Amino acid sequence: MNNFFNRIKNTVLADMNEILDKKENKNPIGLLNQYLRDCEKETEKVKQLVERQLKLKEEFQKELKQAEEIAEKRKQQAVIAEKAGEEELKQFALVEYTHYSNRAERLRESLAITEKQQNELEIKYMEMTHKLKDMHIRRLELMGKENITRAHTRMEKVLDEKKMEEYTKSSFHDIEKFIETIEQNINTSYYKYTMDEKIAELENKMKKEENSLSS
């Protein structure tokens, strides 16, 4: 029985955090799920043992009740046989009474041990069920943290893409402004060039007109 409880202690009631914190573990939820499955199997085994122990206790109680009833019956029969002067029958009844009394005493001791063992099993079973519940809650907590981490990762990715888009838009805007500036410079230069040509033509025309008038 002690070996059994030690096995329970080593397998089911082990420190879960020690397992989850291993450096080689890259998937804590996957590991926790596997650990939960193993613990559920062990818990189910203990549950079956508790049920078997209960049936065993009921069998001891049944046998004890029967032995006590027969012992009391043989005791009364020995009294009746003595009153009737049936010495042989009396002795037989007394032998039977002793036999069933001893059996009842043995059954009482066995029943006491069985009840103690059952209580120990039930306590361990309760500890295991509470541990399982705690681990289920831990799994939910880890799943929540994992979801948040994934959400933040995706949001950061989207935000980075938006930043890149904003940067690209800003770059295009700067390029457009630069092109507009160049275009304006070109237009201004072209306007200046054409104006110079027109002024020169006007000057030449005016000189020709002056020359013709003077002649």
Secondary structure, 3 states (H helix, E strand, C coil): CHHHHHHHHHHCCCCHHHHHCCCCCCCHHHHHHHHHHHHHHHHHHHHHHHHHHHHHHHHHHHHHHHHHHHHHHHHHHHHHHHHHCCHHHHHHHHHHHHHHHHHHHHHHHHHHHHHHHHHHHHHHHHHHHHHHHHHHHHHHHHHHHHHHHHHHHHHHHHHHHHHHHHHHHHHHHHHHHHHHHHHHHHHHHHHHHHHHHHHHHHHHHHHHHHHHHHC
